[in-house]
Structures are given as C-alpha cells and as structure tokens.
Amino acid sequence: MTFFDTATFPEIPFKLNGYMTVTGDINLFIEKQAISIRTYKGSEVVHNSLMQHLRSLKEIVLNQ
C-alpha cells in the first residue's frame, strides 16, 4: 500500500473501470479493498478480481 500513501488521486467522482465509479473517500475505498483481499479465502479468480480494483486505481494515478 506504500504507493497509495503518496499518490495524487483524481477528483472524485471518477470511473475506476467500466462498472465501478469511486464517489467517496478514496482512502476508505483502498482500505476496504485491502481488507477484502487479505481476508478472502477462496477462488484465485475472485482474489485476482479484488486485486484488479487496486491495479486499476494505480494505473489511473500513474496516467494522470
């Protein structure tokens, strides 16, 4: 999560991907995603999907 500690985020609201828009506290969004990733015990496909949300956010930050 170190990357996100110093990242500059786009103005809210912003599209994360084709089906998700970030509309609230970006730090809360990141924390909830991280908790979901850490606590998920199941399919690797679902785990990768959870990781993709943070990967998408990182890509948005890098491309600003």
ABEGO torsion letter per residue (X at the ends): XAAAAABBBBBOBBBABAABBBABBAAAAAAAAAAAAAABBBBAAAAAAAAAAAAAAAAAAAAX
